[in-house]
Amino acid sequence: MRGDVLVRCGGRAGETDRQRCRHRAPVRPTTRLRGPAKRVFYHLYSIIDIYSRYTVGWMVAAREDEHLAERLIADTLAKQQIGDGQLTIHADRGSSMTSRTVAQLLSDLGVDRSHSRPRISNDNPFSEAQFKTLKYRPDFPERFTSIQEARAHAKAFFWWYNHEHRHSGVAWHTPHDVHYGHTEAVRAARADTLTAAYARHPERFVRKPPQPPVIPTTVWINEPPPEQPQLISSVGQSPTEPLVLGRRQEVA
C-alpha cells in the first residue's frame, strides 16, 4: 500500500462539529526501517490527517501486505468514528492499494476511491515530510535490533509528533491541538502573551503590535490552477461533489 488516503467526514444532519469536519490522510506504509542484518527490513505504515498533520494510525510490520493494509485502514476508521459514506480515499497504484482485498473493504464501508497519476512521485508530500522528520531526528538508529525495538521507537516518535511537535504548516500548533479543536484556546493564550510583551517594550516592535500566526483554512496536495474553481467546495456539501484537500471546520 503506497499512496495517499484522503479521509473525509461528510456534513450530515444531526452530526456534531467533530463529525462534520474533513480528514485527508496520506498513507504510505513504507518507509522501510533497517533491521539487524543486511536485506532485513521492517515496514512502517502511517496514516496522516493532512490538515492537522495528526497521525491517526500507524503500524510496523515485517512485510508489506494487502491484508495488513486492510486491517490498518479498518481499525483507523473505527477509531476515528468514520461512518458509511463519509470517506474519500486517494491512493497511488501500488499493489496493496489496488488489491481486491482493500477494494472490497472500501466498498463495504461505502468509501469512494481514486488513484494518483501514473509515474508521479510527489502526490504524497505529507507522508514523505513526516518520514524525513522521523529519520533526521538524532535518536533514529542506523539499524533496529528487532521488530519490537522498531515498534517501540515508532510509538515514541508518533506520540512526540502528535503531542509535542510544533508544526510550521499549522501555525506552530501541535497536530493534536489542531485535530481535536484546541487551537482557538492556544492562540488566545499566545495573543495575551504577545500583548503583554508589547505593553512592556513597544519599541521592540517597529511595524505593528505582534499577533500569533493564523492557522490555514485549506490544505492541498497539488493544488489545481485557478481556472478550475469547480474543485473547491465547503464543509457540508454533497459527498459526490469534488472537495478541497484538507479543509475543515474548527471545533468550538
N, C-alpha and C positions, 0 to 999 in steps of 0.2 A: 504494500500500500504506500504509494509515493504520490503526494499531491496535496491539494488544498480542500479541506472540508469546510463548507460555509454553513453555519447553523443559524437558522432564522426562527424567532418566535413571531407568530402572527399577531394580529390585533383583534381578537375575537371578543364579542360581548361577554361581560362577566369576568374577564380575566383581570388580574392585578397588573399594576405598572411593571412589576418584575417579569410577569409572563408576557407582556406585550413587547418588551424590548427585543432587539435583534442580537443574535450571536453569529459571528462569522469566524470559523475556526479552521485555520490551515492545519492539515495533518500530514506530517512527513515522518514516518516512523524511524527511518534511519537517517539520522546519522548512526554510523557504526562505532562501537566502542571497542578498543583493542583489548583482547583477552590475555591470558598468561603466556601464550605461546604464539608463534608465527602462524598466520592464517586462522587464528581463533578470534572471532568477533562476537559481540553482543549487539543486539539491535534495539535502539531506543525509539519507541513510538511516543508521539506527543500531539495533543490536540489543543490548539490555542484559540481563544476568542480574539479576533484581530482588532476589535475596537478597544477592549480593555487590556489586551496582552496577557490576560489571565489564562494559565494552563488549566483547563478543565478536566483533562485526562492524560495519563501517561502510563507507559509500561516498558520494562526492559525484558527482552526475550532472547532466547538462544538462536532464533531463526526468524526470518520474515515470512509470514504465513497468512493466508486469507482468513482462516478460522480465528487466528489471534486478532486480526484486524476487525472482524465481525464482533468479537466479544468486547473489544475495547470500545468500539462505537456504541454498541448496545448499552454497556454499563455506564458510559459517559452520558448518554441521552437520558437514561433513567435517573442518574444522579442530579442532572440539571433540570429535571422535570419538563423535558421537551415532549409535547404531545403530538398526536397524529395530525398531519397536515401543516405543521408549524416549521418545517425544516426544508432548506435547500442545500444540497451538497455539490460542491465543485471540486473535482479531483482530476489529477493527470491520468495518463493512460497506462500506468503501471499494472502489472498482472494481478496484484491483490485487489486494487480498487476497481478493476474491470471484471473481477471474477464473478461467477454466478452466485457464490455464497454471499458476498457482500451485496450484490444486486438484489438478491431475494430478501435479505434483511431490510434494505432500504425500501423495497416495495411493500413489505409487510408493515413497516412503520409509517407508510404514507409519505415518504421522503422523495422529493424531486432530485434528479441528478443532472449534472453537466460535467464536461471534461475540458481540460485545458487544451490550448492549441498545440498541434503536433510540433515536436522539435523545439519547444520553447522552454528555457531553463529558469526563467525569472518569474514564474507565476506563483511562487511560494516564498516571497521575501521575508515574511514574518517568522516562519519556521527557520529559515536559514539564519536570520539575525539572532534568534534565540539559541540555536546550536553554536553559533560563534561565541555568544556570551558564555555558554557552558564551557567551551573548550579553551577560552582565553583567560578564565579565572585561574589564579595562582595555585589553587588546590586541586586542579584537574590533573590526574596522574598520567604518565606515559602509557601504562597498561593497568588493567584491573586483574587482580589475582583470582577472582571468582565472579560468578554472576551475582552472588549475594552482595559482594562489595560494590559492584556496579549499581545494583538497586539501591543500596544504602546511600551511595553518592548522589544518585538521581533524586532520591527522596529529599535529601538535604538541600540540593540545588533548587528544586521546584518550590520548596517552602520559602527559601530566600527570595526567589524570583517573584513569587506571588505576593509575599507579605512585607518584604523589606526593600526590594529593588525599586528605586525611583526612576521611572522610565521617562525619557525625554519626549517620546511620542504621545504621552498622555499628561503633558504639563507637569512632569515630575511628581506625579502621584504613583502610588503602588498599584499594580494590577488588581489586587484585592479590593482596594477602595473604589476603583472605577467600576469593577464588575458588580459590586454589591451596593453601589449608590451612596458612598460616603464622601464623595468629592466636594459637595457643597459645604459640608461642615469643615472639612480640611481647608478648603480655600478661604472660608470666613476667618478661621484662626490665623492663616497666613496673612490675610489682609490686615487684621488687628496688629500683628507683629510689625508689619511694614509701616503702618500708620504711626505706631509708637516710635519707630526708628526715625521717621521723617520729622516728627514733632521735636525730637531731641536734637537732630542735626540736619535741618533743611538745606544747609549749604552743601551737603554731600550729594544732593540730587539736583543736577543742573537743569534738566529739561522739565520734569513734572514729578509729582508725588509717585512713589512706586506702587505698582499693583501686581498681584500674583498672576502668573500666566493663565490664559483661558484654555480649558481643555477642548480639543477639536470635537466638532459635532459629526463629522463624516470621515471615514477612513476607506481608502481604495486599494485594490490590487489592480494595477494597470488601468488607471483612470482613462475613460474614452475621451476623444476630442469633443470640444464644445458643441459641434454640430449634431450630437446625438443626445439631446435632452430627454428622450424617452426612456433612457436607462435610469433616470433619477425618480425615486418615489419616497414618500414619507412613511413613518411608522403607522401601521394600522390599515394600510391599503390591502387590496385583494392579494392573496398568496400567489395568484397566477401572474401578477404584473412583475416586470423586471425591477430589481432592487439595487439601491446603493450599498456598496460593501461597507459594513460596519457601522451604519448609522443607527442610533438608538436613543431612547428617552432616558433621562436621569431619573433615579428613584428618589422620592422625597425622603 
